[in-house]
Amino acid sequence: MSWRQSTFLLPGLIALLGLAGLFAALLGDGWWDTLAWLGLGAQAGLGLWPLLLGRRSQAGSERINQRQQP
């Protein structure tokens, strides 16, 4: 079974990344803050990525539909 066919593998990895970010935020300053920003920022980026791609693909399909109509 590949990682794309697994139902819980990718969400589990995203959850572990968030837990690592929260753990790093609680531990201390300096490099721990950087790890916290990366762990939690990656989750936010992964959450926004489909929304941004959806808007681009929707705008692209509208342009294609306008070209096909005489």
N, C-alpha and C positions, 0 to 999 in steps of 0.2 A: 504494500500500500504506500503510495507516495504522499508527500506532505499536503498536496492539493486535495487528495481524496479524504484525508482525515478531517473529521468534524471539529475536534477539540485541540489539535496540535497548534495551529496558528494563533487562535485566541489564547491558548495556554501560554505560548511564548510571549505574547503581548502582555498578559497579566504578570508574568515573571519579570518582564522588563519594568513594568510599573512598580512592582514590589521592590525591585532592586533600587529604583529611583527614590522611593519613599524611605527605604532603609538608609540609603546614603544621605538623604536630607536630614534624618534624625541623628546620624552619627557625628557629624562635625562640620568644620569649615574647610576652606581651601579647595583641595581636589575633590572632597566629598560633595561640595556644592556643584562642581562641574559634572560629576557623575549623576547627581540628582537632576540637573537640568537636562542632561542627555537622556536619561531614562524616562522622565516624565514628558519631555518635549517630543521624543520619538513617538510616544503614545498619541499625543495631540496631533502630530503630523500624519500618523497613520489613520487617524480618525477623520481628518479633513481631506485627505487625498482623494477618496471616492467622490466627495462632494465637488471638488474642483474639476475632476475628470468628467463628472456628469454634466457640468455646465458647458465644458468645451465640446463634448460630443453632441450635446443638444444643439449648440449654436452651429456646429458643423453640419448636422443633418438638416437644419433649417436652410442653410445656404445651398445645399444640394437640392432640396425640394424647390427652391426658388429658381434654380437653373433649369430644372426639368419642365417647369410650366411655361408654355409659350406666351 
